[in-house]
Amino acid sequence: MSSTNGAVGQKSQRGKEEKGDGENRILAILFVSLVIDLLAFTVILPLLPSLLDFYGSQKEDQLYQSLMNSVRGFRELVGAPDTPRWNSVLFGGLIGSLFSMLQFLASPVVGAASDAYGRRPILIVSMIGVAISYAVWAVSHNFGLFVIARIIGGLSKGNISLSTAVVADILPQERRGKGMAMIGVAFSIGFVFGPLIGAGFSVWARQQDGAFYTPPALFALVLAVTDVIFVFLFFKETLPSDKRAKSVASGWQNTSHLINPVSLFKFSSVTKLSKTDSQTVQKLGVVYFIYLFLYSGLEFTLTFLTHNRLQYDSMQQGKMFFFIGTVMALVQGGYVRRIKSGKQLRIATVGMSLLMPAFVIMAFAHSAPMMYLALMLFAFASATVVPCLTTLISEYGGSDQKGVVLGVFRSLGALARALGPVVSSVVYWSCGDKVCYLTGGVLLVIPYLLLRKLKTHQAKSD
């Protein structure tokens, strides 16, 4: 009898080990895929000024001239200086806001589709769309084609929300934070090295007379195609057919939820939640939106601040973002992934509490050491808050609605990233840098207190 029990125990242990190995394999594949994707995605960032100068030189390009006139009107409205540098930055912000707005619209659709058809096919379709966007960019001899490329890319960029859904599929609650931290590490690596590669192309681009954008676009395209092939060959489905939604339509009640921010804040497309869980999800969505609205806005104006205050050139700003990315990677790889289940709420509040003094220090920083102290606190918050909030939200919804929950959650983040830079730029140029950063630091008290209240409520429930 004892030998039989021992055999059963050994078999059970082997089963757990095999399951753990399978989970780690999927996470490793997901990590490699995200790094490849984000390297391709961030290559364009240092090239934007050169690209906009190139399209601006084409006087017959009516779309570009029309949008540039709008940017000049916005610049005059907020009082930004009339220099090619700031016109390019504001124009770049406009393009970035368009990209985020498209993600805002697409994320719930992608999430609901993956709940019905599985993560793998939707992930591959999404990645093919991204590859197509790079192909269009490679031949974008006019600004209209470049905008089309960004539109295709924005609508297709669903692999991040799908990655969080995959983590929620395969990992139990107590290990989910590790998976979310892994996604954060991939982001950090991509945003550390991708812009450096793009900067190399940018330096080379200044020496070119023709279509200098083609080589970096083809580089991004090769990475994207490699990523598609890699996922197709090695990534296995994580959402079994018996746990899927019956149809895409069952992922939301009607299409108005995809474009109605009020419905998104209410997570109206997510059904089968208890009243308490529904209220918690909505509160987390509000916290996430307000936090990212303030964070993304001040992150965008950081280049204005360091250039005006510390006279940083593009290379010094590149080093600054390299420092931020490195700190984020160290925090996420060495700390966040080790956070025990149930501690995410506390760590998110700690991250927000450090971001407040970071913005206050930035408001008064007139030296590199002072600025880098603020940037270190900023990087810690960047590495902790979003992964922890994503882990928290992933605990809600059945297996057939994880994609919808995380899709709506990321849509709220995309909406915040679309609006934050515009509002922050208005405050920065209208009221001054100190007012902008002090206001951001003070307003962060709102999501911080909401999160503290949620933490207190959960403690009482437990």
PAVO-128665 format. One record per residue (C-alpha): residue in three letters; residue number from 1; x, y, z. Coordinates in nm, 3 decimals. Each point is the difference from the previous one (the first is absolute). Layout:
N
[ALA,NUM,[X,Y,Z]] ...
// end
This chain:
462
[MET,1,[0.000,0.000,0.000]] [SER,2,[0.280,0.237,0.100]] [SER,3,[0.187,-0.077,-0.323]] [THR,4,[-0.315,0.081,-0.200]] [ASN,5,[-0.037,0.332,0.181]] [GLY,6,[0.368,0.070,-0.062]] [ALA,7,[-0.040,-0.067,-0.371]] [VAL,8,[-0.305,0.228,-0.015]] [GLY,9,[0.193,0.269,0.184]] [GLN,10,[0.294,-0.028,-0.237]] [LYS,11,[-0.231,0.017,-0.299]] [SER,12,[-0.170,0.307,0.146]] [GLN,13,[0.337,0.163,0.062]] [ARG,14,[0.112,-0.074,-0.356]] [GLY,15,[-0.324,0.149,-0.127]] [LYS,16,[0.061,0.321,0.197]] [GLU,17,[0.358,0.019,-0.127]] [GLU,18,[-0.113,-0.050,-0.360]] [LYS,19,[-0.267,0.266,0.041]] [GLY,20,[0.256,0.238,0.148]] [ASP,21,[0.240,-0.070,-0.285]] [GLY,22,[-0.279,0.065,-0.250]] [GLU,23,[-0.088,0.330,0.166]] [ASN,24,[0.363,0.112,0.004]] [ARG,25,[0.038,-0.097,-0.365]] [ILE,26,[-0.302,0.209,-0.101]] [LEU,27,[0.125,0.294,0.208]] [ALA,28,[0.344,-0.025,-0.161]] [ILE,29,[-0.154,-0.003,-0.350]] [LEU,30,[-0.223,0.294,0.091]] [PHE,31,[0.297,0.193,0.140]] [VAL,32,[0.215,-0.050,-0.311]] [SER,33,[-0.293,0.094,-0.224]] [LEU,34,[-0.066,0.321,0.194]] [VAL,35,[0.366,0.103,-0.004]] [ILE,36,[0.015,-0.047,-0.380]] [ASP,37,[-0.326,0.190,-0.042]] [LEU,38,[0.100,0.291,0.223]] [LEU,39,[0.344,0.034,-0.158]] [ALA,40,[-0.175,0.044,-0.336]] [PHE,41,[-0.262,0.233,0.148]] [THR,42,[0.248,0.238,0.167]] [VAL,43,[0.242,0.033,-0.293]] [ILE,44,[-0.211,0.281,-0.144]] [LEU,45,[0.005,0.222,0.312]] [PRO,46,[0.333,0.182,-0.059]] [LEU,47,[-0.077,0.019,-0.373]] [LEU,48,[-0.323,0.201,0.036]] [PRO,49,[0.164,0.346,-0.026]] [SER,50,[0.190,-0.103,-0.315]] [LEU,51,[-0.313,-0.157,-0.148]] [LEU,52,[-0.208,0.311,0.066]] [ASP,53,[0.272,0.221,-0.152]] [PHE,54,[0.005,-0.227,-0.307]] [TYR,55,[-0.376,0.016,-0.052]] [GLY,56,[0.000,0.371,0.082]] [SER,57,[0.239,0.064,-0.287]] [GLN,58,[-0.265,-0.127,-0.242]] [LYS,59,[-0.195,0.322,-0.043]] [GLU,60,[-0.262,-0.171,-0.217]] [ASP,61,[-0.096,-0.238,0.285]] [GLN,62,[-0.331,0.159,0.098]] [LEU,63,[-0.074,-0.239,0.287]] [TYR,64,[0.329,0.080,0.172]] [GLN,65,[-0.035,0.374,-0.053]] [SER,66,[-0.357,-0.005,0.132]] [LEU,67,[0.099,-0.188,0.316]] [MET,68,[0.306,0.219,0.052]] [ASN,69,[-0.222,0.308,-0.015]] [SER,70,[-0.213,-0.157,0.272]] [VAL,71,[0.313,-0.065,0.207]] [ARG,72,[0.111,0.362,-0.047]] [GLY,73,[-0.343,0.116,0.116]] [PHE,74,[0.026,-0.223,0.306]] [ARG,75,[0.354,0.127,0.066]] [GLU,76,[-0.118,0.362,-0.014]] [LEU,77,[-0.295,-0.082,0.225]] [VAL,78,[0.215,-0.147,0.277]] [GLY,79,[0.295,0.234,-0.046]] [ALA,80,[0.264,-0.254,-0.107]] [PRO,81,[0.307,0.152,-0.171]] [ASP,82,[0.001,0.015,-0.380]] [THR,83,[0.294,-0.225,-0.075]] [PRO,84,[0.031,-0.302,-0.231]] [ARG,85,[0.089,-0.216,0.303]] [TRP,86,[-0.320,0.067,0.192]] [ASN,87,[-0.215,-0.011,-0.312]] [SER,88,[0.141,-0.351,-0.061]] [VAL,89,[-0.053,-0.107,0.361]] [LEU,90,[-0.360,0.124,0.002]] [PHE,91,[-0.060,-0.163,-0.338]] [GLY,92,[0.151,-0.322,0.132]] [GLY,93,[-0.233,0.024,0.298]] [LEU,94,[-0.295,0.033,-0.239]] [ILE,95,[0.108,-0.316,-0.185]] [GLY,96,[0.050,-0.180,0.332]] [SER,97,[-0.345,0.105,0.121]] [LEU,98,[-0.153,-0.133,-0.323]] [PHE,99,[0.173,-0.333,0.055]] [SER,100,[-0.124,-0.021,0.362]] [MET,101,[-0.353,0.097,-0.100]] [LEU,102,[-0.010,-0.282,-0.254]] [GLN,103,[0.123,-0.242,0.266]] [PHE,104,[-0.278,0.130,0.223]] [LEU,105,[-0.254,-0.101,-0.263]] [ALA,106,[0.162,-0.331,-0.098]] [SER,107,[0.097,-0.159,0.334]] [PRO,108,[-0.351,-0.115,0.108]] [VAL,109,[-0.065,-0.143,-0.348]] [VAL,110,[0.326,-0.195,0.006]] [GLY,111,[-0.066,-0.121,0.355]] [ALA,112,[-0.354,-0.116,-0.073]] [ALA,113,[0.108,-0.171,-0.323]] [SER,114,[0.273,-0.189,0.187]] [ASP,115,[-0.254,-0.115,0.261]] [ALA,116,[-0.207,-0.153,-0.281]] [TYR,117,[0.264,-0.131,-0.242]] [GLY,118,[0.300,-0.053,0.226]] [ARG,119,[0.310,0.207,0.073]] [ARG,120,[0.231,-0.150,-0.264]] [PRO,121,[-0.191,0.079,-0.324]] [ILE,122,[-0.088,0.354,0.109]] [LEU,123,[0.358,0.058,0.115]] [ILE,124,[0.133,-0.110,-0.339]] [VAL,125,[-0.254,0.213,-0.190]] [SER,126,[0.092,0.299,0.218]] [MET,127,[0.369,-0.050,-0.066]] [ILE,128,[-0.056,-0.035,-0.375]] [GLY,129,[-0.181,0.335,0.012]] [VAL,130,[0.301,0.157,0.172]] [ALA,131,[0.232,-0.147,-0.266]] [ILE,132,[-0.222,0.146,-0.274]] [SER,133,[0.026,0.341,0.167]] [TYR,134,[0.380,-0.016,-0.023]] [ALA,135,[-0.023,-0.106,-0.365]] [VAL,136,[-0.217,0.304,-0.076]] [TRP,137,[0.244,0.220,0.193]] [ALA,138,[0.285,-0.132,-0.217]] [VAL,139,[-0.168,0.137,-0.313]] [SER,140,[-0.154,0.313,0.156]] [HIS,141,[0.135,0.254,-0.247]] [ASN,142,[-0.263,0.246,0.120]] [PHE,143,[-0.149,0.089,0.337]] [GLY,144,[-0.337,-0.154,-0.082]] [LEU,145,[0.152,-0.347,-0.032]] [PHE,146,[0.195,0.054,0.324]] [VAL,147,[-0.325,0.084,0.182]] [ILE,148,[-0.166,-0.309,-0.150]] [ALA,149,[0.291,-0.209,0.131]] [ARG,150,[-0.051,0.143,0.350]] [ILE,151,[-0.375,-0.060,-0.019]] [ILE,152,[0.052,-0.366,-0.098]] [GLY,153,[0.257,-0.035,0.278]] [GLY,154,[-0.225,0.159,0.262]] [LEU,155,[-0.297,-0.219,-0.087]] [SER,156,[0.219,-0.313,-0.007]] [LYS,157,[0.199,0.059,0.319]] [GLY,158,[-0.199,-0.246,0.209]] [ASN,159,[0.281,-0.236,0.093]] [ILE,160,[0.070,0.174,0.333]] [SER,161,[-0.353,-0.046,0.135]] [LEU,162,[-0.001,-0.354,-0.141]] [SER,163,[0.327,-0.070,0.181]] [THR,164,[-0.156,0.099,0.331]] [ALA,165,[-0.296,-0.226,-0.079]] [VAL,166,[0.239,-0.289,-0.070]] [VAL,167,[0.168,0.054,0.337]] [ALA,168,[-0.343,-0.002,0.166]] [ASP,169,[-0.085,-0.323,-0.187]] [ILE,170,[0.301,-0.206,0.102]] [LEU,171,[0.106,0.127,0.342]] [PRO,172,[-0.187,-0.036,0.329]] [GLN,173,[-0.072,0.317,0.193]] [GLU,174,[0.301,-0.037,0.230]] [ARG,175,[0.244,-0.009,-0.297]] [ARG,176,[-0.174,0.247,-0.228]] [GLY,177,[0.201,0.296,0.123]] [LYS,178,[0.318,-0.168,-0.122]] [GLY,179,[-0.147,-0.030,-0.348]] [MET,180,[-0.110,0.364,-0.008]] [ALA,181,[0.348,0.105,0.118]] [MET,182,[0.148,-0.201,-0.286]] [ILE,183,[-0.208,0.204,-0.245]] [GLY,184,[0.133,0.313,0.169]] [VAL,185,[0.361,-0.120,-0.039]] [ALA,186,[-0.061,-0.059,-0.372]] [PHE,187,[-0.131,0.357,-0.024]] [SER,188,[0.308,0.134,0.177]] [ILE,189,[0.240,-0.191,-0.227]] [GLY,190,[-0.187,0.113,-0.310]] [PHE,191,[-0.006,0.364,0.106]] [VAL,192,[0.366,-0.005,0.107]] [PHE,193,[0.150,-0.151,-0.317]] [GLY,194,[-0.260,0.076,-0.270]] [PRO,195,[0.047,0.379,0.013]] [LEU,196,[0.379,-0.047,0.002]] [ILE,197,[-0.029,-0.199,-0.324]] [GLY,198,[-0.234,0.267,-0.133]] [ALA,199,[0.249,0.270,0.103]] [GLY,200,[0.264,-0.176,-0.209]] [PHE,201,[-0.233,0.011,-0.298]] [SER,202,[-0.075,0.367,0.085]] [VAL,203,[0.369,0.096,-0.015]] [TRP,204,[0.035,-0.187,-0.328]] [ALA,205,[-0.320,0.162,-0.132]] [ARG,206,[0.150,0.349,0.022]] [GLN,207,[0.258,-0.104,-0.259]] [GLN,208,[-0.260,-0.125,-0.248]] [ASP,209,[-0.181,0.195,-0.269]] [GLY,210,[-0.257,-0.259,-0.102]] [ALA,211,[-0.245,-0.230,0.177]] [PHE,212,[0.203,-0.043,0.319]] [TYR,213,[-0.306,-0.143,0.178]] [THR,214,[0.002,-0.318,-0.210]] [PRO,215,[0.291,-0.184,0.176]] [PRO,216,[-0.136,0.048,0.357]] [ALA,217,[-0.350,-0.090,-0.121]] [LEU,218,[0.135,-0.316,-0.165]] [PHE,219,[0.194,-0.078,0.319]] [ALA,220,[-0.324,0.027,0.199]] [LEU,221,[-0.180,-0.207,-0.265]] [VAL,222,[0.260,-0.279,0.022]] [LEU,223,[-0.038,-0.007,0.377]] [ALA,224,[-0.380,-0.007,-0.029]] [VAL,225,[0.001,-0.284,-0.256]] [THR,226,[0.250,-0.191,0.214]] [ASP,227,[-0.233,0.047,0.296]] [VAL,228,[-0.301,-0.132,-0.195]] [ILE,229,[0.194,-0.310,-0.109]] [PHE,230,[0.135,-0.053,0.353]] [VAL,231,[-0.348,0.017,0.158]] [PHE,232,[-0.152,-0.216,-0.274]] [LEU,233,[0.258,-0.274,0.053]] [PHE,234,[0.038,-0.001,0.377]] [PHE,235,[-0.295,0.162,0.174]] [LYS,236,[-0.275,-0.238,0.109]] [GLU,237,[-0.360,0.096,0.071]] [THR,238,[-0.063,0.086,0.367]] [LEU,239,[-0.380,0.030,-0.003]] [PRO,240,[-0.164,-0.344,-0.047]] [SER,241,[-0.305,-0.011,-0.226]] [ASP,242,[-0.226,-0.106,0.286]] [LYS,243,[0.085,0.319,0.191]] [ARG,244,[-0.057,0.243,-0.286]] [ALA,245,[-0.286,0.242,-0.045]] [LYS,246,[-0.275,-0.129,-0.225]] [SER,247,[0.046,0.288,-0.242]] [VAL,248,[0.173,0.334,-0.032]] [ALA,249,[-0.336,0.167,0.057]] [SER,250,[-0.022,-0.157,0.344]] [GLY,251,[0.314,0.196,0.097]] [TRP,252,[-0.199,0.322,0.007]] [GLN,253,[-0.364,0.103,-0.003]] [ASN,254,[0.023,0.231,-0.298]] [THR,255,[0.261,0.186,-0.200]] [SER,256,[-0.062,0.330,0.181]] [HIS,257,[0.216,-0.134,0.282]] [LEU,258,[0.296,0.014,-0.234]] [ILE,259,[-0.021,0.375,-0.057]] [ASN,260,[-0.190,0.121,0.308]] [PRO,261,[0.244,0.093,0.279]] [VAL,262,[-0.279,-0.007,0.259]] [SER,263,[-0.076,-0.363,-0.086]] [LEU,264,[0.370,-0.082,0.011]] [PHE,265,[0.038,0.150,0.346]] [LYS,266,[-0.296,-0.212,0.108]] [PHE,267,[0.149,-0.310,-0.171]] [SER,268,[-0.350,-0.050,-0.143]] [SER,269,[0.118,-0.265,-0.245]] [VAL,270,[0.112,-0.221,0.290]] [THR,271,[-0.285,-0.216,0.128]] [LYS,272,[-0.027,-0.273,0.262]] [LEU,273,[0.176,0.209,0.267]] [SER,274,[-0.145,0.034,0.346]] [LYS,275,[-0.101,0.349,0.109]] [THR,276,[0.303,0.025,0.230]] [ASP,277,[0.243,-0.118,-0.266]] [SER,278,[-0.155,0.234,-0.255]] [GLN,279,[0.048,0.297,0.232]] [THR,280,[0.361,-0.099,0.066]] [VAL,281,[0.076,-0.035,-0.371]] [GLN,282,[-0.151,0.343,-0.070]] [LYS,283,[0.205,0.161,0.278]] [LEU,284,[0.319,-0.158,-0.132]] [GLY,285,[-0.087,0.132,-0.348]] [VAL,286,[-0.044,0.355,0.135]] [VAL,287,[0.328,-0.019,0.194]] [TYR,288,[0.183,-0.131,-0.308]] [PHE,289,[-0.141,0.270,-0.227]] [ILE,290,[0.075,0.294,0.232]] [TYR,291,[0.348,-0.131,0.076]] [LEU,292,[0.094,-0.053,-0.366]] [PHE,293,[-0.161,0.331,-0.104]] [LEU,294,[0.231,0.189,0.238]] [TYR,295,[0.301,-0.226,-0.050]] [SER,296,[-0.007,0.000,-0.382]] [GLY,297,[-0.054,0.375,-0.016]] [LEU,298,[0.300,0.085,0.215]] [GLU,299,[0.208,-0.272,-0.165]] [PHE,300,[-0.068,0.170,-0.334]] [THR,301,[0.099,0.348,0.126]] [LEU,302,[0.319,-0.136,0.160]] [THR,303,[0.194,0.069,-0.322]] [PHE,304,[-0.121,0.363,0.011]] [LEU,305,[0.107,0.031,0.364]] [THR,306,[0.351,-0.145,-0.036]] [HIS,307,[0.071,0.195,-0.319]] [ASN,308,[-0.119,0.335,0.135]] [ARG,309,[0.124,-0.040,0.356]] [LEU,310,[0.321,-0.205,-0.043]] [GLN,311,[0.072,0.065,-0.371]] [TYR,312,[-0.003,-0.375,-0.078]] [ASP,313,[0.049,-0.089,-0.364]] [SER,314,[-0.144,-0.312,-0.165]] [MET,315,[0.296,-0.217,0.105]] [GLN,316,[-0.025,0.107,0.365]] [GLN,317,[-0.372,-0.070,-0.006]] [GLY,318,[0.072,-0.339,-0.153]] [LYS,319,[0.234,-0.073,0.291]] [MET,320,[-0.270,0.117,0.239]] [PHE,321,[-0.256,-0.244,-0.140]] [PHE,322,[0.265,-0.272,-0.003]] [PHE,323,[0.045,0.062,0.374]] [ILE,324,[-0.377,-0.018,0.059]] [GLY,325,[-0.032,-0.321,-0.201]] [THR,326,[0.294,-0.163,0.176]] [VAL,327,[-0.139,0.077,0.346]] [MET,328,[-0.341,-0.128,-0.108]] [ALA,329,[0.149,-0.327,-0.130]] [LEU,330,[0.193,-0.054,0.324]] [VAL,331,[-0.305,0.072,0.217]] [GLN,332,[-0.232,-0.218,-0.206]] [GLY,333,[0.244,-0.285,-0.043]] [GLY,334,[0.135,-0.001,0.353]] [TYR,335,[-0.291,0.122,0.211]] [VAL,336,[-0.343,0.012,-0.164]] [ARG,337,[0.005,-0.360,-0.120]] [ARG,338,[0.065,-0.112,0.359]] [ILE,339,[-0.299,0.185,0.146]] [LYS,340,[-0.225,-0.250,0.174]] [SER,341,[-0.366,-0.034,-0.092]] [GLY,342,[-0.215,0.244,0.193]] [LYS,343,[0.278,0.258,0.032]] [GLN,344,[-0.055,0.172,-0.337]] [LEU,345,[-0.241,0.257,0.138]] [ARG,346,[0.249,0.110,0.265]] [ILE,347,[0.289,0.020,-0.248]] [ALA,348,[-0.212,0.204,-0.244]] [THR,349,[-0.078,0.252,0.276]] [VAL,350,[0.372,0.017,0.087]] [GLY,351,[0.082,0.068,-0.365]] [MET,352,[-0.254,0.281,-0.019]] [SER,353,[0.122,0.147,0.329]] [LEU,354,[0.354,0.020,-0.147]] [LEU,355,[-0.118,0.153,-0.327]] [MET,356,[-0.149,0.299,0.181]] [PRO,357,[0.333,0.124,0.144]] [ALA,358,[0.166,-0.091,-0.331]] [PHE,359,[-0.215,0.255,-0.184]] [VAL,360,[0.047,0.258,0.277]] [ILE,361,[0.379,-0.040,-0.021]] [MET,362,[-0.018,0.034,-0.379]] [ALA,363,[-0.189,0.326,0.045]] [PHE,364,[0.299,0.150,0.182]] [ALA,365,[0.291,-0.198,-0.148]] [HIS,366,[0.269,0.227,-0.145]] [SER,367,[0.287,-0.247,0.004]] [ALA,368,[0.064,-0.345,-0.146]] [PRO,369,[0.040,-0.176,0.341]] [MET,370,[-0.333,0.138,0.122]] [MET,371,[-0.172,-0.095,-0.324]] [TYR,372,[0.144,-0.352,0.007]] [LEU,373,[-0.121,-0.046,0.358]] [ALA,374,[-0.350,0.082,-0.123]] [LEU,375,[0.047,-0.229,-0.301]] [MET,376,[0.095,-0.290,0.228]] [LEU,377,[-0.327,0.040,0.195]] [PHE,378,[-0.183,0.043,-0.332]] [ALA,379,[0.152,-0.322,-0.134]] [PHE,380,[-0.097,-0.197,0.312]] [ALA,381,[-0.361,0.113,-0.038]] [SER,382,[0.012,-0.080,-0.372]] [ALA,383,[0.120,-0.351,0.078]] [THR,384,[-0.252,-0.081,0.271]] [VAL,385,[-0.336,0.175,-0.028]] [VAL,386,[-0.129,-0.121,-0.338]] [PRO,387,[0.118,-0.365,0.037]] [CYS,388,[-0.156,-0.018,0.347]] [LEU,389,[-0.330,0.154,-0.113]] [THR,390,[-0.008,-0.233,-0.301]] [THR,391,[0.056,-0.300,0.229]] [LEU,392,[-0.285,0.118,0.222]] [ILE,393,[-0.246,0.047,-0.285]] [SER,394,[0.092,-0.340,-0.149]] [GLU,395,[-0.152,-0.171,0.304]] [TYR,396,[-0.351,0.096,-0.111]] [GLY,397,[-0.223,-0.156,-0.264]] [GLY,398,[-0.038,-0.362,-0.107]] [SER,399,[0.240,-0.169,-0.239]] [ASP,400,[-0.230,0.091,-0.288]] [GLN,401,[0.019,0.372,0.084]] [LYS,402,[0.361,0.057,0.102]] [GLY,403,[0.073,0.148,-0.342]] [VAL,404,[-0.290,0.243,0.027]] [VAL,405,[0.094,0.112,0.352]] [LEU,406,[0.364,0.059,-0.093]] [GLY,407,[-0.098,0.148,-0.338]] [VAL,408,[-0.227,0.259,0.161]] [PHE,409,[0.265,0.068,0.264]] [ARG,410,[0.266,0.066,-0.264]] [SER,411,[-0.247,0.211,-0.198]] [LEU,412,[-0.039,0.228,0.301]] [GLY,413,[0.380,0.024,0.011]] [ALA,414,[0.017,0.080,-0.371]] [LEU,415,[-0.267,0.271,0.043]] [ALA,416,[0.203,0.148,0.286]] [ARG,417,[0.316,-0.005,-0.214]] [ALA,418,[-0.187,0.168,-0.285]] [LEU,419,[-0.129,0.285,0.216]] [GLY,420,[0.275,0.045,0.259]] [PRO,421,[0.275,0.145,-0.225]] [VAL,422,[-0.237,0.253,-0.158]] [VAL,423,[-0.131,0.129,0.334]] [SER,424,[0.344,0.001,0.158]] [SER,425,[0.146,0.197,-0.291]] [VAL,426,[-0.271,0.264,0.039]] [VAL,427,[0.076,0.038,0.372]] [TYR,428,[0.378,-0.007,-0.056]] [TRP,429,[0.010,0.274,-0.262]] [SER,430,[-0.288,0.207,0.143]] [CYS,431,[0.085,-0.007,0.372]] [GLY,432,[0.368,-0.096,0.012]] [ASP,433,[0.201,-0.310,0.083]] [LYS,434,[-0.021,0.035,0.381]] [VAL,435,[-0.379,0.029,-0.003]] [CYS,436,[-0.026,-0.296,-0.239]] [TYR,437,[0.208,-0.239,0.209]] [LEU,438,[-0.127,0.120,0.338]] [THR,439,[-0.358,-0.040,-0.125]] [GLY,440,[0.074,-0.351,-0.125]] [GLY,441,[0.162,-0.096,0.330]] [VAL,442,[-0.291,0.134,0.204]] [LEU,443,[-0.269,-0.156,-0.221]] [LEU,444,[0.163,-0.341,0.041]] [VAL,445,[-0.144,0.012,0.351]] [ILE,446,[-0.337,-0.088,-0.158]] [PRO,447,[0.089,-0.347,-0.140]] [TYR,448,[0.221,-0.058,0.305]] [LEU,449,[-0.288,0.059,0.243]] [LEU,450,[-0.238,-0.206,-0.214]] [LEU,451,[0.248,-0.287,0.007]] [ARG,452,[0.050,0.038,0.376]] [LYS,453,[-0.376,-0.011,0.049]] [LEU,454,[-0.022,-0.314,-0.211]] [LYS,455,[0.283,-0.153,0.200]] [THR,456,[-0.178,0.077,0.329]] [HIS,457,[-0.327,-0.144,-0.134]] [GLN,458,[0.171,-0.323,-0.108]] [ALA,459,[0.173,-0.031,0.337]] [LYS,460,[-0.336,0.021,0.176]] [SER,461,[-0.150,-0.255,-0.239]] [ASP,462,[0.284,-0.244,0.071]] 
// end
